[in-house]
Amino acid sequence: MKTLLVLVHVVVSIALITVILLQQRKQGGFSGIFGGGTQADMAGQWQRFTALTKVTVLLASVFIILSLLLVVSHG
């Protein structure tokens, strides 16, 4: 079971790296880094994300869950 988790983790890691590298760079520079928006600006944000951004969020979530599962299964 642990071998399967490690294998899936490696595949998800490679997919996450690939999806991140495929994304378009925003030309905003440092404008949004230091809290450029409010909570009201975030309403409906998920619908405005591109498909690539949604895949990135999904893969990052799976990566974190798999990482936690591997740590727990190690002990």
All heavy atoms as a GROMACS GRO file, in nm:
protein
  563
    1MET      N    1   0.082  -0.120   0.000
    1MET     CA    2   0.000   0.000   0.000
    1MET      C    3   0.087   0.127   0.000
    1MET      O    4   0.057   0.223  -0.068
    1MET     CB    5  -0.091  -0.004   0.124
    1MET     CG    6  -0.182   0.114   0.137
    1MET     SD    7  -0.302   0.113   0.006
    1MET     CE    8  -0.398   0.253   0.049
    2LYS      N    9   0.194   0.123   0.080
    2LYS     CA   10   0.282   0.240   0.086
    2LYS      C   11   0.351   0.264  -0.048
    2LYS      O   12   0.368   0.379  -0.090
    2LYS     CB   13   0.386   0.222   0.197
    2LYS     CG   14   0.469   0.344   0.217
    2LYS     CD   15   0.562   0.330   0.335
    2LYS     CE   16   0.646   0.454   0.345
    2LYS     NZ   17   0.742   0.446   0.453
    3THR      N   18   0.387   0.156  -0.117
    3THR     CA   19   0.450   0.169  -0.248
    3THR      C   20   0.355   0.235  -0.347
    3THR      O   21   0.397   0.321  -0.426
    3THR     CB   22   0.494   0.031  -0.300
    3THR    OG1   23   0.576  -0.032  -0.203
    3THR    CG2   24   0.570   0.043  -0.430
    4LEU      N   25   0.228   0.200  -0.340
    4LEU     CA   26   0.128   0.261  -0.427
    4LEU      C   27   0.113   0.410  -0.397
    4LEU      O   28   0.106   0.492  -0.489
    4LEU     CB   29  -0.006   0.190  -0.412
    4LEU     CG   30  -0.121   0.245  -0.496
    4LEU    CD1   31  -0.092   0.227  -0.644
    4LEU    CD2   32  -0.251   0.178  -0.458
    5LEU      N   33   0.112   0.445  -0.268
    5LEU     CA   34   0.104   0.586  -0.230
    5LEU      C   35   0.223   0.665  -0.282
    5LEU      O   36   0.208   0.777  -0.332
    5LEU     CB   37   0.094   0.601  -0.079
    5LEU     CG   38  -0.041   0.578  -0.014
    5LEU    CD1   39  -0.030   0.585   0.137
    5LEU    CD2   40  -0.144   0.676  -0.064
    6VAL      N   41   0.341   0.608  -0.270
    6VAL     CA   42   0.463   0.676  -0.318
    6VAL      C   43   0.457   0.693  -0.469
    6VAL      O   44   0.490   0.800  -0.522
    6VAL     CB   45   0.589   0.599  -0.275
    6VAL    CG1   46   0.713   0.655  -0.343
    6VAL    CG2   47   0.605   0.603  -0.124
    7LEU      N   48   0.414   0.591  -0.540
    7LEU     CA   49   0.403   0.599  -0.685
    7LEU      C   50   0.303   0.707  -0.729
    7LEU      O   51   0.332   0.789  -0.816
    7LEU     CB   52   0.363   0.463  -0.743
    7LEU     CG   53   0.352   0.455  -0.894
    7LEU    CD1   54   0.486   0.482  -0.959
    7LEU    CD2   55   0.298   0.319  -0.935
    8VAL      N   56   0.187   0.709  -0.665
    8VAL     CA   57   0.086   0.812  -0.697
    8VAL      C   58   0.139   0.950  -0.661
    8VAL      O   59   0.118   1.047  -0.735
    8VAL     CB   60  -0.047   0.781  -0.624
    8VAL    CG1   61  -0.146   0.895  -0.641
    8VAL    CG2   62  -0.108   0.651  -0.676
    9HIS      N   63   0.211   0.960  -0.550
    9HIS     CA   64   0.268   1.088  -0.508
    9HIS      C   65   0.368   1.141  -0.611
    9HIS      O   66   0.368   1.261  -0.643
    9HIS     CB   67   0.335   1.070  -0.372
    9HIS     CG   68   0.364   1.198  -0.302
    9HIS    ND1   69   0.488   1.254  -0.301
    9HIS    CD2   70   0.286   1.281  -0.230
    9HIS    CE1   71   0.486   1.366  -0.232
    9HIS    NE2   72   0.363   1.385  -0.188
   10VAL      N   73   0.450   1.054  -0.665
   10VAL     CA   74   0.547   1.095  -0.767
   10VAL      C   75   0.475   1.141  -0.894
   10VAL      O   76   0.509   1.245  -0.953
   10VAL     CB   77   0.645   0.980  -0.798
   10VAL    CG1   78   0.728   1.009  -0.921
   10VAL    CG2   79   0.735   0.954  -0.678
   11VAL      N   80   0.372   1.069  -0.934
   11VAL     CA   81   0.296   1.106  -1.055
   11VAL      C   82   0.227   1.241  -1.034
   11VAL      O   83   0.231   1.329  -1.122
   11VAL     CB   84   0.195   0.995  -1.091
   11VAL    CG1   85   0.100   1.042  -1.200
   11VAL    CG2   86   0.268   0.869  -1.134
   12VAL      N   87   0.166   1.260  -0.918
   12VAL     CA   88   0.099   1.387  -0.889
   12VAL      C   89   0.201   1.501  -0.884
   12VAL      O   90   0.175   1.611  -0.932
   12VAL     CB   91   0.018   1.377  -0.758
   12VAL    CG1   92  -0.029   1.514  -0.711
   12VAL    CG2   93  -0.101   1.284  -0.776
   13SER      N   94   0.319   1.474  -0.828
   13SER     CA   95   0.424   1.577  -0.822
   13SER      C   96   0.466   1.622  -0.961
   13SER      O   97   0.477   1.742  -0.988
   13SER     CB   98   0.545   1.524  -0.746
   13SER     OG   99   0.512   1.485  -0.617
   14ILE      N  100   0.489   1.527  -1.049
   14ILE     CA  101   0.529   1.560  -1.186
   14ILE      C  102   0.418   1.635  -1.259
   14ILE      O  103   0.443   1.733  -1.330
   14ILE     CB  104   0.572   1.433  -1.262
   14ILE    CG1  105   0.700   1.377  -1.200
   14ILE    CG2  106   0.590   1.459  -1.411
   14ILE    CD1  107   0.738   1.240  -1.248
   15ALA      N  108   0.294   1.591  -1.239
   15ALA     CA  109   0.180   1.659  -1.302
   15ALA      C  110   0.166   1.801  -1.250
   15ALA      O  111   0.140   1.895  -1.327
   15ALA     CB  112   0.052   1.580  -1.278
   16LEU      N  113   0.186   1.820  -1.119
   16LEU     CA  114   0.175   1.954  -1.060
   16LEU      C  115   0.284   2.047  -1.114
   16LEU      O  116   0.257   2.161  -1.149
   16LEU     CB  117   0.184   1.945  -0.908
   16LEU     CG  118   0.167   2.073  -0.828
   16LEU    CD1  119   0.032   2.137  -0.856
   16LEU    CD2  120   0.183   2.045  -0.681
   17ILE      N  121   0.405   1.997  -1.124
   17ILE     CA  122   0.513   2.078  -1.181
   17ILE      C  123   0.482   2.117  -1.325
   17ILE      O  124   0.500   2.232  -1.366
   17ILE     CB  125   0.647   2.000  -1.172
   17ILE    CG1  126   0.691   1.988  -1.027
   17ILE    CG2  127   0.756   2.068  -1.256
   17ILE    CD1  128   0.805   1.890  -1.005
   18THR      N  129   0.432   2.021  -1.402
   18THR     CA  130   0.399   2.047  -1.542
   18THR      C  131   0.290   2.152  -1.555
   18THR      O  132   0.301   2.246  -1.636
   18THR     CB  133   0.355   1.916  -1.611
   18THR    OG1  134   0.458   1.819  -1.594
   18THR    CG2  135   0.326   1.938  -1.757
   19VAL      N  136   0.184   2.140  -1.475
   19VAL     CA  137   0.072   2.235  -1.484
   19VAL      C  138   0.117   2.374  -1.442
   19VAL      O  139   0.077   2.474  -1.503
   19VAL     CB  140  -0.045   2.185  -1.397
   19VAL    CG1  141  -0.152   2.290  -1.382
   19VAL    CG2  142  -0.106   2.061  -1.459
   20ILE      N  143   0.202   2.383  -1.341
   20ILE     CA  144   0.251   2.514  -1.298
   20ILE      C  145   0.335   2.578  -1.408
   20ILE      O  146   0.322   2.698  -1.436
   20ILE     CB  147   0.330   2.502  -1.166
   20ILE    CG1  148   0.234   2.473  -1.051
   20ILE    CG2  149   0.410   2.629  -1.139
   20ILE    CD1  150   0.301   2.440  -0.921
   21LEU      N  151   0.418   2.499  -1.473
   21LEU     CA  152   0.503   2.555  -1.579
   21LEU      C  153   0.423   2.594  -1.703
   21LEU      O  154   0.467   2.680  -1.780
   21LEU     CB  155   0.612   2.455  -1.616
   21LEU     CG  156   0.720   2.436  -1.509
   21LEU    CD1  157   0.817   2.326  -1.552
   21LEU    CD2  158   0.796   2.565  -1.485
   22LEU      N  159   0.306   2.533  -1.724
   22LEU     CA  160   0.224   2.566  -1.840
   22LEU      C  161   0.144   2.695  -1.824
   22LEU      O  162   0.094   2.749  -1.922
   22LEU     CB  163   0.126   2.452  -1.869
   22LEU     CG  164   0.186   2.326  -1.931
   22LEU    CD1  165   0.081   2.217  -1.939
   22LEU    CD2  166   0.241   2.357  -2.069
   23GLN      N  167   0.133   2.746  -1.703
   23GLN     CA  168   0.049   2.863  -1.679
   23GLN      C  169   0.111   2.989  -1.737
   23GLN      O  170   0.233   3.004  -1.742
   23GLN     CB  171   0.024   2.881  -1.531
   23GLN     CG  172  -0.066   2.774  -1.476
   23GLN     CD  173  -0.103   2.800  -1.332
   23GLN    OE1  174  -0.076   2.905  -1.276
   23GLN    NE2  175  -0.167   2.702  -1.272
   24GLN      N  176   0.022   3.080  -1.777
   24GLN     CA  177   0.065   3.209  -1.830
   24GLN      C  178   0.111   3.297  -1.715
   24GLN      O  179   0.049   3.299  -1.609
   24GLN     CB  180  -0.053   3.279  -1.901
   24GLN     CG  181  -0.104   3.206  -2.022
   24GLN     CD  182  -0.018   3.232  -2.143
   24GLN    OE1  183   0.046   3.335  -2.152
   24GLN    NE2  184  -0.017   3.139  -2.235
   25ARG      N  185   0.216   3.372  -1.737
   25ARG     CA  186   0.263   3.464  -1.635
   25ARG      C  187   0.180   3.590  -1.639
   25ARG      O  188   0.156   3.648  -1.745
   25ARG     CB  189   0.409   3.498  -1.660
   25ARG     CG  190   0.463   3.590  -1.556
   25ARG     CD  191   0.612   3.603  -1.567
   25ARG     NE  192   0.655   3.694  -1.462
   25ARG     CZ  193   0.740   3.792  -1.481
   25ARG    NH1  194   0.793   3.810  -1.600
   25ARG    NH2  195   0.773   3.871  -1.383
   26LYS      N  196   0.136   3.633  -1.523
   26LYS     CA  197   0.059   3.758  -1.515
   26LYS      C  198   0.156   3.876  -1.520
   26LYS      O  199   0.265   3.870  -1.466
   26LYS     CB  200  -0.022   3.762  -1.386
   26LYS     CG  201  -0.119   3.646  -1.373
   26LYS     CD  202  -0.247   3.695  -1.314
   26LYS     CE  203  -0.342   3.584  -1.283
   26LYS     NZ  204  -0.392   3.507  -1.388
   27GLN      N  205   0.114   3.983  -1.582
   27GLN     CA  206   0.200   4.098  -1.598
   27GLN      C  207   0.186   4.198  -1.484
   27GLN      O  208   0.238   4.308  -1.492
   27GLN     CB  209   0.170   4.168  -1.731
   27GLN     CG  210   0.196   4.081  -1.851
   27GLN     CD  211   0.343   4.043  -1.864
   27GLN    OE1  212   0.432   4.121  -1.832
   27GLN    NE2  213   0.367   3.921  -1.908
   28GLY      N  214   0.118   4.161  -1.377
   28GLY     CA  215   0.094   4.253  -1.267
   28GLY      C  216   0.215   4.281  -1.180
   28GLY      O  217   0.214   4.374  -1.102
   29GLY      N  218   0.319   4.202  -1.191
   29GLY     CA  219   0.435   4.222  -1.106
   29GLY      C  220   0.404   4.194  -0.961
   29GLY      O  221   0.342   4.094  -0.928
   30PHE      N  222   0.444   4.286  -0.873
   30PHE     CA  223   0.424   4.267  -0.729
   30PHE      C  224   0.294   4.331  -0.680
   30PHE      O  225   0.273   4.342  -0.560
   30PHE     CB  226   0.541   4.328  -0.652
   30PHE     CG  227   0.667   4.248  -0.664
   30PHE    CD1  228   0.775   4.298  -0.734
   30PHE    CD2  229   0.676   4.123  -0.607
   30PHE    CE1  230   0.891   4.225  -0.745
   30PHE    CE2  231   0.792   4.048  -0.618
   30PHE     CZ  232   0.900   4.100  -0.688
   31SER      N  233   0.207   4.373  -0.767
   31SER     CA  234   0.089   4.448  -0.725
   31SER      C  235  -0.005   4.368  -0.637
   31SER      O  236  -0.064   4.424  -0.545
   31SER     CB  237   0.013   4.500  -0.847
   31SER     OG  238  -0.034   4.390  -0.923
   32GLY      N  239  -0.022   4.238  -0.660
   32GLY     CA  240  -0.118   4.162  -0.582
   32GLY      C  241  -0.058   4.080  -0.471
   32GLY      O  242  -0.130   4.010  -0.400
   33ILE      N  243   0.071   4.090  -0.451
   33ILE     CA  244   0.136   4.004  -0.351
   33ILE      C  245   0.099   4.044  -0.209
   33ILE      O  246   0.076   3.959  -0.125
   33ILE     CB  247   0.289   4.008  -0.370
   33ILE    CG1  248   0.326   3.928  -0.491
   33ILE    CG2  249   0.361   3.956  -0.247
   33ILE    CD1  250   0.474   3.922  -0.516
   34PHE      N  251   0.090   4.171  -0.182
   34PHE     CA  252   0.072   4.217  -0.045
   34PHE      C  253  -0.073   4.250  -0.013
   34PHE      O  254  -0.103   4.353   0.044
   34PHE     CB  255   0.162   4.339  -0.019
   34PHE     CG  256   0.306   4.310  -0.041
   34PHE    CD1  257   0.372   4.360  -0.150
   34PHE    CD2  258   0.375   4.227   0.047
   34PHE    CE1  259   0.506   4.332  -0.171
   34PHE    CE2  260   0.509   4.197   0.026
   34PHE     CZ  261   0.574   4.250  -0.083
   35GLY      N  262  -0.164   4.159  -0.049
   35GLY     CA  263  -0.305   4.177  -0.012
   35GLY      C  264  -0.375   4.283  -0.092
   35GLY      O  265  -0.437   4.372  -0.037
   36GLY      N  266  -0.370   4.272  -0.222
   36GLY     CA  267  -0.430   4.373  -0.307
   36GLY      C  268  -0.581   4.368  -0.317
   36GLY      O  269  -0.642   4.457  -0.373
   37GLY      N  270  -0.646   4.268  -0.261
   37GLY     CA  271  -0.790   4.257  -0.272
   37GLY      C  272  -0.856   4.241  -0.137
   37GLY      O  273  -0.793   4.217  -0.035
   38THR      N  274  -0.988   4.256  -0.137
   38THR     CA  275  -1.064   4.238  -0.014
   38THR      C  276  -1.144   4.109  -0.023
   38THR      O  277  -1.148   4.044  -0.127
   38THR     CB  278  -1.161   4.355   0.007
   38THR    OG1  279  -1.256   4.356  -0.099
   38THR    CG2  280  -1.087   4.488   0.013
   39GLN      N  281  -1.212   4.075   0.084
   39GLN     CA  282  -1.294   3.954   0.085
   39GLN      C  283  -1.408   3.968  -0.015
   39GLN      O  284  -1.448   3.871  -0.077
   39GLN     CB  285  -1.348   3.929   0.227
   39GLN     CG  286  -1.417   3.797   0.243
   39GLN     CD  287  -1.320   3.680   0.236
   39GLN    OE1  288  -1.199   3.696   0.228
   39GLN    NE2  289  -1.374   3.561   0.238
   40ALA      N  290  -1.460   4.088  -0.033
   40ALA     CA  291  -1.568   4.109  -0.129
   40ALA      C  292  -1.521   4.083  -0.272
   40ALA      O  293  -1.598   4.038  -0.356
   40ALA     CB  294  -1.622   4.251  -0.118
   41ASP      N  295  -1.393   4.108  -0.300
   41ASP     CA  296  -1.339   4.083  -0.432
   41ASP      C  297  -1.330   3.934  -0.462
   41ASP      O  298  -1.328   3.893  -0.577
   41ASP     CB  299  -1.198   4.144  -0.446
   41ASP     CG  300  -1.202   4.295  -0.443
   41ASP    OD1  301  -1.309   4.352  -0.469
   41ASP    OD2  302  -1.097   4.355  -0.412
   42MET      N  303  -1.324   3.850  -0.359
   42MET     CA  304  -1.307   3.707  -0.377
   42MET      C  305  -1.439   3.635  -0.406
   42MET      O  306  -1.439   3.519  -0.442
   42MET     CB  307  -1.244   3.645  -0.251
   42MET     CG  308  -1.100   3.691  -0.228
   42MET     SD  309  -0.992   3.657  -0.368
   42MET     CE  310  -0.981   3.480  -0.356
   43ALA      N  311  -1.551   3.702  -0.389
   43ALA     CA  312  -1.681   3.640  -0.415
   43ALA      C  313  -1.692   3.605  -0.563
   43ALA      O  314  -1.672   3.688  -0.650
   43ALA     CB  315  -1.794   3.734  -0.373
   44GLY      N  316  -1.720   3.480  -0.593
   44GLY     CA  317  -1.732   3.437  -0.731
   44GLY      C  318  -1.599   3.417  -0.801
   44GLY      O  319  -1.594   3.406  -0.922
   45GLN      N  320  -1.492   3.413  -0.726
   45GLN     CA  321  -1.359   3.402  -0.785
   45GLN      C  322  -1.337   3.268  -0.854
   45GLN      O  323  -1.271   3.259  -0.955
   45GLN     CB  324  -1.252   3.424  -0.676
   45GLN     CG  325  -1.110   3.427  -0.727
   45GLN     CD  326  -1.078   3.551  -0.806
   45GLN    OE1  327  -1.143   3.653  -0.792
   45GLN    NE2  328  -0.979   3.543  -0.891
   46TRP      N  329  -1.391   3.160  -0.797
   46TRP     CA  330  -1.369   3.026  -0.851
   46TRP      C  331  -1.419   3.016  -0.996
   46TRP      O  332  -1.357   2.951  -1.079
   46TRP     CB  333  -1.437   2.922  -0.763
   46TRP     CG  334  -1.412   2.782  -0.807
   46TRP    CD1  335  -1.500   2.699  -0.868
   46TRP    CD2  336  -1.290   2.707  -0.796
   46TRP    NE1  337  -1.441   2.578  -0.895
   46TRP    CE2  338  -1.312   2.580  -0.852
   46TRP    CE3  339  -1.164   2.737  -0.745
   46TRP    CZ2  340  -1.214   2.483  -0.858
   46TRP    CZ3  341  -1.067   2.639  -0.750
   46TRP    CH2  342  -1.092   2.514  -0.806
   47GLN      N  343  -1.530   3.081  -1.028
   47GLN     CA  344  -1.584   3.075  -1.164
   47GLN      C  345  -1.494   3.149  -1.263
   47GLN      O  346  -1.495   3.119  -1.382
   47GLN     CB  347  -1.725   3.136  -1.170
   47GLN     CG  348  -1.830   3.049  -1.106
   47GLN     CD  349  -1.832   3.059  -0.954
   47GLN    OE1  350  -1.780   3.154  -0.897
   47GLN    NE2  351  -1.890   2.960  -0.889
   48ARG      N  352  -1.417   3.245  -1.215
   48ARG     CA  353  -1.332   3.322  -1.306
   48ARG      C  354  -1.196   3.258  -1.328
   48ARG      O  355  -1.120   3.302  -1.413
   48ARG     CB  356  -1.313   3.464  -1.252
   48ARG     CG  357  -1.441   3.546  -1.265
   48ARG     CD  358  -1.415   3.687  -1.226
   48ARG     NE  359  -1.409   3.691  -1.080
   48ARG     CZ  360  -1.394   3.802  -1.010
   48ARG    NH1  361  -1.382   3.916  -1.071
   48ARG    NH2  362  -1.391   3.799  -0.880
   49PHE      N  363  -1.164   3.154  -1.251
   49PHE     CA  364  -1.036   3.085  -1.270
   49PHE      C  365  -1.037   3.010  -1.402
   49PHE      O  366  -1.139   2.958  -1.445
   49PHE     CB  367  -1.011   2.984  -1.158
   49PHE     CG  368  -0.968   3.046  -1.028
   49PHE    CD1  369  -0.986   2.978  -0.910
   49PHE    CD2  370  -0.906   3.170  -1.022
   49PHE    CE1  371  -0.946   3.031  -0.789
   49PHE    CE2  372  -0.866   3.225  -0.903
   49PHE     CZ  373  -0.886   3.156  -0.787
   50THR      N  374  -0.922   3.000  -1.463
   50THR     CA  375  -0.909   2.921  -1.584
   50THR      C  376  -0.906   2.773  -1.547
   50THR      O  377  -0.888   2.736  -1.431
   50THR     CB  378  -0.780   2.956  -1.660
   50THR    OG1  379  -0.668   2.921  -1.577
   50THR    CG2  380  -0.774   3.104  -1.695
   51ALA      N  381  -0.925   2.689  -1.645
   51ALA     CA  382  -0.922   2.544  -1.621
   51ALA      C  383  -0.786   2.500  -1.568
   51ALA      O  384  -0.777   2.414  -1.480
   51ALA     CB  385  -0.957   2.470  -1.750
   52LEU      N  386  -0.681   2.562  -1.618
   52LEU     CA  387  -0.546   2.528  -1.573
   52LEU      C  388  -0.526   2.564  -1.425
   52LEU      O  389  -0.463   2.488  -1.351
   52LEU     CB  390  -0.444   2.601  -1.660
   52LEU     CG  391  -0.308   2.537  -1.677
   52LEU    CD1  392  -0.320   2.394  -1.725
   52LEU    CD2  393  -0.226   2.617  -1.776
   53THR      N  394  -0.582   2.675  -1.383
   53THR     CA  395  -0.573   2.714  -1.243
   53THR      C  396  -0.650   2.618  -1.154
   53THR      O  397  -0.605   2.580  -1.045
   53THR     CB  398  -0.625   2.858  -1.224
   53THR    OG1  399  -0.551   2.945  -1.309
   53THR    CG2  400  -0.610   2.904  -1.080
   54LYS      N  401  -0.767   2.577  -1.200
   54LYS     CA  402  -0.847   2.481  -1.122
   54LYS      C  403  -0.776   2.347  -1.110
   54LYS      O  404  -0.777   2.285  -1.003
   54LYS     CB  405  -0.985   2.463  -1.187
   54LYS     CG  406  -1.073   2.585  -1.175
   54LYS     CD  407  -1.206   2.563  -1.244
   54LYS     CE  408  -1.292   2.688  -1.238
   54LYS     NZ  409  -1.419   2.670  -1.306
   55VAL      N  410  -0.711   2.303  -1.218
   55VAL     CA  411  -0.635   2.178  -1.213
   55VAL      C  412  -0.518   2.192  -1.116
   55VAL      O  413  -0.487   2.099  -1.041
   55VAL     CB  414  -0.586   2.138  -1.354
   55VAL    CG1  415  -0.487   2.023  -1.350
   55VAL    CG2  416  -0.704   2.103  -1.442
   56THR      N  417  -0.454   2.309  -1.114
   56THR     CA  418  -0.343   2.333  -1.022
   56THR      C  419  -0.390   2.324  -0.877
   56THR      O  420  -0.324   2.261  -0.794
   56THR     CB  421  -0.281   2.472  -1.048
   56THR    OG1  422  -0.242   2.481  -1.184
   56THR    CG2  423  -0.162   2.496  -0.959
   57VAL      N  424  -0.503   2.384  -0.847
   57VAL     CA  425  -0.557   2.379  -0.710
   57VAL      C  426  -0.590   2.235  -0.673
   57VAL      O  427  -0.559   2.189  -0.562
   57VAL     CB  428  -0.682   2.470  -0.698
   57VAL    CG1  429  -0.753   2.447  -0.566
   57VAL    CG2  430  -0.643   2.615  -0.714
   58LEU      N  431  -0.650   2.161  -0.764
   58LEU     CA  432  -0.685   2.022  -0.738
   58LEU      C  433  -0.560   1.937  -0.715
   58LEU      O  434  -0.552   1.860  -0.617
   58LEU     CB  435  -0.766   1.965  -0.855
   58LEU     CG  436  -0.804   1.818  -0.844
   58LEU    CD1  437  -0.907   1.798  -0.735
   58LEU    CD2  438  -0.855   1.767  -0.975
   59LEU      N  439  -0.461   1.950  -0.802
   59LEU     CA  440  -0.338   1.872  -0.787
   59LEU      C  441  -0.262   1.909  -0.660
   59LEU      O  442  -0.206   1.822  -0.593
   59LEU     CB  443  -0.248   1.890  -0.909
   59LEU     CG  444  -0.290   1.816  -1.035
   59LEU    CD1  445  -0.201   1.856  -1.153
   59LEU    CD2  446  -0.286   1.667  -1.014
   60ALA      N  447  -0.261   2.037  -0.625
   60ALA     CA  448  -0.193   2.079  -0.502
   60ALA      C  449  -0.263   2.020  -0.380
   60ALA      O  450  -0.197   1.977  -0.285
   60ALA     CB  451  -0.189   2.231  -0.494
   61SER      N  452  -0.395   2.016  -0.383
   61SER     CA  453  -0.471   1.957  -0.273
   61SER      C  454  -0.441   1.808  -0.260
   61SER      O  455  -0.419   1.757  -0.149
   61SER     CB  456  -0.620   1.979  -0.293
   61SER     OG  457  -0.650   2.115  -0.302
   62VAL      N  458  -0.440   1.738  -0.372
   62VAL     CA  459  -0.410   1.594  -0.371
   62VAL      C  460  -0.266   1.572  -0.323
   62VAL      O  461  -0.240   1.479  -0.245
   62VAL     CB  462  -0.432   1.532  -0.511
   62VAL    CG1  463  -0.382   1.389  -0.517
   62VAL    CG2  464  -0.580   1.538  -0.547
   63PHE      N  465  -0.175   1.657  -0.365
   63PHE     CA  466  -0.035   1.647  -0.322
   63PHE      C  467  -0.023   1.660  -0.170
   63PHE      O  468   0.048   1.582  -0.106
   63PHE     CB  469   0.048   1.755  -0.392
   63PHE     CG  470   0.192   1.757  -0.351
   63PHE    CD1  471   0.283   1.670  -0.408
   63PHE    CD2  472   0.237   1.845  -0.253
   63PHE    CE1  473   0.416   1.671  -0.369
   63PHE    CE2  474   0.369   1.847  -0.214
   63PHE     CZ  475   0.459   1.759  -0.272
   64ILE      N  476  -0.092   1.757  -0.113
   64ILE     CA  477  -0.086   1.778   0.032
   64ILE      C  478  -0.147   1.659   0.106
   64ILE      O  479  -0.090   1.611   0.205
   64ILE     CB  480  -0.158   1.910   0.070
   64ILE    CG1  481  -0.077   2.028   0.019
   64ILE    CG2  482  -0.179   1.920   0.221
   64ILE    CD1  483  -0.149   2.160   0.030
   65ILE      N  484  -0.260   1.610   0.059
   65ILE     CA  485  -0.324   1.495   0.123
   65ILE      C  486  -0.235   1.372   0.116
   65ILE      O  487  -0.217   1.299   0.215
   65ILE     CB  488  -0.462   1.469   0.060
   65ILE    CG1  489  -0.558   1.582   0.096
   65ILE    CG2  490  -0.519   1.334   0.104
   65ILE    CD1  491  -0.687   1.582   0.018
   66LEU      N  492  -0.176   1.347   0.000
   66LEU     CA  493  -0.086   1.233  -0.014
   66LEU      C  494   0.038   1.248   0.075
   66LEU      O  495   0.085   1.150   0.133
   66LEU     CB  496  -0.044   1.215  -0.160
   66LEU     CG  497  -0.147   1.156  -0.253
   66LEU    CD1  498  -0.099   1.160  -0.397
   66LEU    CD2  499  -0.179   1.014  -0.213
   67SER      N  500   0.089   1.369   0.086
   67SER     CA  501   0.204   1.392   0.172
   67SER      C  502   0.170   1.360   0.317
   67SER      O  503   0.248   1.294   0.387
   67SER     CB  504   0.250   1.538   0.162
   67SER     OG  505   0.293   1.568   0.032
   68LEU      N  506   0.054   1.403   0.362
   68LEU     CA  507   0.012   1.373   0.499
   68LEU      C  508  -0.010   1.223   0.519
   68LEU      O  509   0.027   1.168   0.623
   68LEU     CB  510  -0.115   1.451   0.532
   68LEU     CG  511  -0.099   1.603   0.545
   68LEU    CD1  512  -0.234   1.670   0.562
   68LEU    CD2  513  -0.006   1.637   0.661
   69LEU      N  514  -0.070   1.157   0.421
   69LEU     CA  515  -0.091   1.014   0.431
   69LEU      C  516   0.041   0.939   0.438
   69LEU      O  517   0.055   0.842   0.514
   69LEU     CB  518  -0.173   0.962   0.313
   69LEU     CG  519  -0.322   0.991   0.314
   69LEU    CD1  520  -0.385   0.949   0.183
   69LEU    CD2  521  -0.389   0.920   0.431
   70LEU      N  522   0.140   0.983   0.362
   70LEU     CA  523   0.270   0.917   0.365
   70LEU      C  524   0.340   0.937   0.500
   70LEU      O  525   0.404   0.846   0.551
   70LEU     CB  526   0.358   0.969   0.251
   70LEU     CG  527   0.324   0.911   0.114
   70LEU    CD1  528   0.399   0.988   0.006
   70LEU    CD2  529   0.358   0.764   0.110
   71VAL      N  530   0.325   1.055   0.558
   71VAL     CA  531   0.386   1.080   0.688
   71VAL      C  532   0.319   0.995   0.795
   71VAL      O  533   0.386   0.934   0.879
   71VAL     CB  534   0.377   1.231   0.725
   71VAL    CG1  535   0.410   1.254   0.870
   71VAL    CG2  536   0.468   1.312   0.636
   72VAL      N  537   0.187   0.986   0.791
   72VAL     CA  538   0.114   0.909   0.891
   72VAL      C  539   0.143   0.759   0.875
   72VAL      O  540   0.160   0.686   0.974
   72VAL     CB  541  -0.038   0.937   0.880
   72VAL    CG1  542  -0.118   0.839   0.963
   72VAL    CG2  543  -0.067   1.078   0.920
   73SER      N  544   0.154   0.712   0.751
   73SER     CA  545   0.176   0.570   0.729
   73SER      C  546   0.320   0.529   0.759
   73SER      O  547   0.350   0.412   0.774
   73SER     CB  548   0.141   0.532   0.585
   73SER     OG  549   0.235   0.586   0.494
   74HIS      N  550   0.410   0.626   0.765
   74HIS     CA  551   0.550   0.596   0.792
   74HIS      C  552   0.569   0.553   0.939
   74HIS      O  553   0.653   0.468   0.967
   74HIS     CB  554   0.637   0.716   0.763
   74HIS     CG  555   0.785   0.690   0.770
   74HIS    ND1  556   0.841   0.601   0.858
   74HIS    CD2  557   0.887   0.740   0.699
   74HIS    CE1  558   0.970   0.600   0.842
   74HIS    NE2  559   1.002   0.683   0.746
   75GLY      N  560   0.492   0.612   1.029
   75GLY     CA  561   0.509   0.584   1.172
   75GLY      C  562   0.443   0.465   1.216
   75GLY      O  563   0.439   0.358   1.229
   0.00000   0.00000   0.00000
